[in-house]
Amino acid sequence: MTSTPLDLTADRPLIIEQLLLQADDLSAADAPHDQVDDLINTALELLTDQTQAVQ
């Protein structure tokens, strides 16, 4: 069985959206701010990487 690598370029917008939705859910559930911040920071890093790749 061969595994295909994650196509981060194509999946990146969906991944960013899922990270932000999860951060929103955690925030609404009064999760620790560290967890929410980590998800938001990861989404921002992916967004920044995507923006630089487009330029």
RAURHU-V671954 format. One record per residue. RES is the residue in one small letter. NEAR is the number of other ideal C-beta (glycine too) atoms within 8 Angstrom. Layout:
res = (RES RES)
near = (NEAR NEAR)
This chain:
res = (m t s t p l d l t a d r p l i i e q l l l q a d d l s a a d a p h d q v d d l i n t a l e l l t d q t q a v q)
near = (2 3 4 5 4 5 7 7 6 5 9 11 7 7 10 12 8 8 13 11 8 9 12 8 8 11 9 6 6 4 8 5 6 6 9 12 8 8 13 11 8 9 12 8 8 12 9 8 9 11 8 7 7 5 4)
